[in-house]
């Protein structure tokens, strides 16, 4: 079986399949190293990984000694009974060694709530994750598209969103947590936003933008749907006042808005408002958080620095990858899609002179976007991957003068990664029999210091060179944990004819591995 049928079978736990092991310590944020014990049924062997992969029979066995977690880690465990592999479970751990931030914030975007009964279960799980990674956050910032209005009269759905958020704030004891929202293109009208929430959640003065503080950290929220000259002048004035105020020295200026701005995150995909980018460029301590694109947080291009810092929020409903790729769906079929049901958010910790941004999966289980030809994003918990990490934390230094802040920028175009993916096996390609006797190309996952983004695949007949498959297959890096191989269906019957397969692994920065070549039959 390949990556996705394997993951699906593991999470389904058919009769007789060992269930996922129990963890003695839940994932979350800890101020010291933690020791995690694993437990399964008698006669079962537990194997585990800390590299984000699905445990296999060759993974390290758990022999009863607690696993010591001393740094940010995704720990995945799986039980085996003889040759039968069981379900797996992943937990994400953030280790902060006693550090106490000035403020803690959850930042999400593109919530897209539209059905109370369908959405409340997911958001109950998401608030559990918020509490696990930050305890009681000082604020939850949502950067637009709280609902899914397409100018079709759904403005009252904001009341559903408010109800779900209020219920979970009360349930989790987050009564002191401030909720702040930006206006997005799917939020109906400004009047309907104001009517849907408490005034303190959206304290604009009439045009969809405002300024506030959270635990002494300045927060500026902009309206990217109408970045008018008046708003631009207001923003420059606010940023100027903050920068000149000694009370805010060395602190970030948190700016939230719905749409990303040109020349920043994800190589400028789905960006707008060049004037906003120009206005922010005068203030190096500004960290601009934006959503809209739904583009994933796993990608190193989700953060960008030049004159200021820009950060992609991803989406807490579903995410997207770049267009132009095929993707393996939950059944292991190639599909012309760019959506994936993973939900993500940011857990932000602000310390004197620096800000730490943690990339968090709210749901990175394997699901399919389409069932019976219909699109749906309403998957119910429990999730096997809630609270896992979507990548290493990003750290923004904001101490010193503007020139010193810029000098400490590390996520710049000049510093883009140049390390190419590498094959970890001398023979990473092999032939498998897929569904209905179809040939399948198994690709053993390549390794990269950041992220293998996709595979360029070409398959030809060995005897005459006729091409039978040429595509770019997006790596399902959004699924946690990921199996060590993926089976790519080839549109021919496996009947003894020989085929030549050529595969190149490519990372998010465009660096390419050597070509892997093998003959399949």
N, C-alpha and C positions, 0 to 999 in steps of 0.2 A: 504494500500500500504506500501511497505517497504522502506528502505533507498534509493535505487537507482532509482526505478521507480518514487518515490516522487521527487527526485532531478531533474530528467530528465523532468518531467511534469512542475516543477516550472520554469525551465530555458526556456522551450519552449513557455510559455505564450499563451495557446490556446485562442480562441475567448471568450471574456467575463471574462477571468481570470484577476484579478487586477495586473497591472504591478508593478515592484519593486519600493519602495519608493525612493524619491530623497533625497540626502544628501547635507547639506549646506556646508560642508567642505570635500574636497577630502582626501582620505588617503594619507599618506606620512610621512616625517620627519618634526617635529615641535620642536622649541626650547622653547616652553611653552605649558601648558595644553590648550586643545581646547574644544570648546563647539559646539556640532553637533546638528543641527535641522533636523528633518525628515518631509517629506511632501508626502502625498498621495491624491487621489481624495476624494471629499466630499462623506461621507457615508461609507468610508473604515476605518478600525481600523488598526493602525500600531502596531506591536509587535516586540521586538528586543531582541538580546542576545549579551553577551560579552565573552562567553566561547567557541566560535567556533562552536556552534551547530545551526541547522536550527530552527528558531522561530516556535513555535506551539501556539495553542490557550491558552495554560497555561503560555506562556512566558510573561514577563512584558509588559504592554501596554505603548505606547508613548502618553503622555497626553499634549504635546505641550511645555513642559519645556525642554530646551536644555540638551542633555546628555553630561556630563563633562568627558573628557578623560584625565586622569592625568598620565597614564603609558602605556607602550606598549600594544596594544589591537587590536583584530579583532572585529569590530562592524558589526553585521548583522541585517538587517531589512527586514520585510515582511508585506505586506498588506493583510487584511482579509475583505471580504465582506459577512456578514452573516457567513455561514459555509464554504464558499469557500476560500481556501487559495491561495494567489497569488505568484508571483515570488519573489525571494529574491535577495539581493545585499549585498556583504561584502566589507568592507574597512579596511585596516590595518594602524594603527597609531603608529609611533615611536616618543616618547616624550623624548627630551634630555635636557630640562631645561637650555637653553642658552649655552650649551657646544660647543666649537669650536674646532674641531679636527685639527691636523697638516695636515693630508691627508685623503682623502676619495677615496675608490676604490670599483669598482664593480668587482667581481670575478665570472667567469662562466667557464663551461667546456662542451665538447661534443656538440658543436653547430650544427654540421651535416647539413649544408646548401648544397642543391644540385639542387634547382629549384628556379630561381629568382621570378617568378610570384607566386609560391606556398608559398615561405618562407618570402617574404618581408612584408606581412601583419602582421604576427606574430611578426617579429622583430621591426616593427614600434610600436606595443603595448609594447614590452619589453623595448625599449628605453624610452617610456613614463614612464614606471615603474621605470627605472633607475633614471630618472630625479625627479620623485616623492619622492623616498626614500633618494636620496643624492644630489639633485639639479644638479650641474655640477660636476661630479666626476673628480678627478685629474687623474685617470687612469681606464682603463678597462683591466683586465687581463683575458686572455682566455687560459686555460690549456689543449690545444690539442684537436684534432678531430674537426677542423673547418669545414671539409667537410666529405663526407662518401665514400672515395675511398677504395675499397677492392682489390687493385692492378689490377683494371680493367680500367685504363686509364682516371680517373676522376680528375686528378690533376689540370686541368684548372678551376674546380669549385671554387678554391680559389679566382679567379677573381670575381665570383658572390658574395662570402662572403664579399670581399673588397668593392664591389659596394654597397651592402646593408648597411654595417657599415658606409661607407663614407656618404651616403645619410642621414642616421639618425643622425650622428654626426653633420652634417650641419643643418639639420632640427631642432635639439634641441639646437643649439648654443653651442655645445661641441667642438669647434674648438681647445681649449687648452687641451682637454682630451687626454692623451697618451694611445695608444692601444699597448699592449704587449702580445705576444703569445708564447706558448710552442708547441713543436712538438709532435703529437700523432700518434698512429698506423693507423689511417684512413686518414692521411694527405698526402698520396702519398709520393713523395720524398722531401728531403730538398730543392733541386733546384726548385721544383715547388712551394713550400711555398715561397721561396725568390722572385720568379717571380710574385707571386700573390699579394704582398702587398708592401706598402712603406717600405724602408729600416728601418726606425725607429720603425716599428711595430715588426720586427723580426731581431734585429741587431746582429745576430750571426757572428762569425768569420770563419765559415766553418763547424762546427761540431754540430750545433743545440743548443748550450748553450751560455749564455751571462750574463752580469751584467749591471745594470743601477740603477739610483735613481729616485724617484718620490717625489717631495717636501721634499727632504732630507731624505727620507726613503729608505734604501737599498733594492733593488730587485734583486734576483738571479734566473735565469730561467735555468732549467736543461733539458737535453734530456734523458728521461727515456727509449727511444727505443734503445739506445746504450750507456749504462753507462760504458764507457771504463775506464781503469786505468788512462789515461791522463785526462779525465774529472773529475774523482774522486780527483786526485791531484790538479787540478785547483779549484774545489769546496772547498776543505779544505783550500787552500791558500786564496780564497776570503773570506770565513767565518772567518778565522783567522785575516785577515786584518780589516774586519769590527768590529770584537769583540775588537780589540786593539785600535781602533780609538775613541778618546774622543768625536768626533762630533756625534757619534752614540750611546752614552751612554744612557741607559734606553729605547732605541727604539727597536722594533722588527726587526728581519731580515726576510723579506718576501721571501720565496722560493717557486717557482711554478714549477710544473712538471705534466706530464700526469698521470702516474700510481702511485697508492698508494704503500706504502712500508710495509713490513711484521711487525706484532706485533703492529699495530696501529689501524686505523679506521675500524669500522664494523667487528671487531674480525678477521681481516686479510683476508677478502674476496677479491678475485681478485687482490691480491698484488704481487709485484715482486721487484727485486733489493734489496736484503738484504744488499749489500755493501753500497748503498745509505743511508739506515736506520742507519747503523753503523757510516757513516761519519757525518750525522746530529746529532747523539747522543752526540757529543762533544760540541754542541752549544745550550744551553737551550733557548736562545732568538730566535732561529729559529722557524718560523711557516711555516710548509710545507703544501701547498694547492695542492690537486690533484683531478683528475676526473676519467675517464676511466670506472669505475664500474657502473655509472648511479644510484648508490644506493642513497636513499632519504636523505633529510636533516632533516626530522621530527625526525628521530631516534637519541636518545642520544649517540649512539655509533659512530655518525658521527664526533665526536671530541675525541681526545685521547692525553693524556700527560704521559710521562715517563721521558725521557732525553731531549725531545723537544716536541713541539706541532704539531700534525698532524690534518688536517681538510679535510673532504670530501667536494668537490664542488657540488656534485650531477650532474645534467645535465640540459641544457636549451633546450633539444629536447624532451626527455621522460625519466622517471625514472623507476627504478626496485625495487622490494622487494626481500627478500631472496627467493631462490628456495625452493620447497617442500611444498608450500601452494596452496590452491585454492583461487580464488578471485571471488567476485560477479561483473559481468560485468554491463554495463549500462542498460541492460534489466532485471537485477535481477537474472541472471542464474549463476550457479557455473561453473567456467572455470579454466582449468589448465594453468594458466598464471603467469608470474612474472613481466610483463611490465605494466605500467600505463602512460597515456598521460600527467601527470603533468609535468610542466617545472619549474625549480627552479634556484636560484642563491644566491650569498652572497653580502651583502652591508657592507663593512668593514670600520670602523672609527678608526683612529690611534691618540691617545692622548699621552702626555708625560707619560711614564711608564705603559701604558695599551692600549690594542687593543680590540675594541668591534666588534663582528661579528654578524650581523643580518641575519637571515635566511628568505629569501623572496620567495614567490610564484609568478612566472611570469604568470602562468596559472594553477589553481587548480580546474577548472570546471570539471564536470563529462562528459567525452567522452568515447567512446569505441575505443580500439586499432584496432579492426577488423570490417570491414563493407563488407558484401558480400564475406567473406573469404579472404579479402585483408588487409594488414597492412598499416596504414597510420598515420603520425604524423603531418599532415598539417591542423590544425584547425585554423579557422579564428576568429579574434576578432570581436566584443567586448567580453571580458571575464568578467564574474561576480566576479571573485576572484583575478584579477591582483593586485599585491602589497600587498596581505595579508601575514600574518606572518606564517611561518612554525614551529615556536617554539620560546621559550624565547631566548634572545641574549646570546651569550657566551662572557665572558670577560677573556682576557689573560693578566696577570701582568708581566711586563718585567723590572721593576725597581730594581736596586741593583746589587749585585754580582751574579755570576752564581748559587751559592748555595742558595741565597735568592730567585732567580727566581724559582728554582726547588721546594723550600719549599712552594711557593705560588701556585704550580700546584693544581688544583682542579678536573680536568677531568681524574682522574687516575683509574686504575683497583681497587685499594684499596678503592676508594670512589664510586664504582658502587652502584647504587640504590638498596636498599633491601626492598622497600615498595611494597607490592603486590596490584594488582587491587582489587577493591571492588565493589560489586553489590549495586546499589543505590535503588533498589526495592526489596521487600520481595518476589515477584513473577516475576522475570525477563524473564521467558519463557512462551510462549503461542502458541496455534495452530491457524493458519490462512489458508485460502483457497487460493492457488496459481493459476497459470495458468492451464487451462484445468482440474480443480478440484484436482490438486495435493496438497498434504499436504505441508505446509510451516511452519518452526519453526521460530517464531519471538523472537529475542533476544534483550531485552532492554540493551542499551550500558552500560557497566561497566565503572567505573571512575578510573583514575590513576593519580598520581602526575606528571608523565612524558608522557606516551603513552601506550595505550592498543594496542599491536601489532597484536595479533591474538586470535582466539577462538578455543579451542579444542572441537569438537562436536561429540557426539555419540548418535545415536537413535536406539532403539531396540523395537521389539514387546513386549508389556507388558505381553502377555499371555504365550509366550514360550521363550523369550529372544533372538530370532533371530535378528541379526544385519542388519539394512537396510541402515545405513549411519555412516561412521566413517571418519572424515576429520579434517584438520586444515584450518580454513578460515581466510585469512588475513583481518584485519580491514582496511577499506578504509580511513585511516587517511590522505591520500594525497588529499582528496576532501574537499574543503572549500566552505560553511559550511557543517558540517556532521549532519545527522539526528540522533535522539535519539534511533533509533532501526534499525535492519536489519532483513530482511526475508530470511531465508536460505531454499531453496527448498529441500524437502525430496522425494526420488524417489518412492513414493507410492500414491495411490489415497486416498483422504480424504473421507472415506466411513463409519466412525463410529468405526473402529478398533482402539484400544487404543495402544499408543506407549509411551515408556519411553525415555525422552530426558535428557541428561547430558551434561553440558557445563561448561568449565573452561576458564576464561579470563587470558591471559598471556601478560606481558609487554615485552619490547625490551630486558630487562636484564634477562628474564626467570622467574621472580617472578609470582606466580600463585594465583588466587583467590580461595576461596572455591568453591566446585562443586555446581552448581545450578542444581536442579533436578525437573522435573515436568512430569505429565502424559498428553499426547496430545490425542485428539480424534476428 
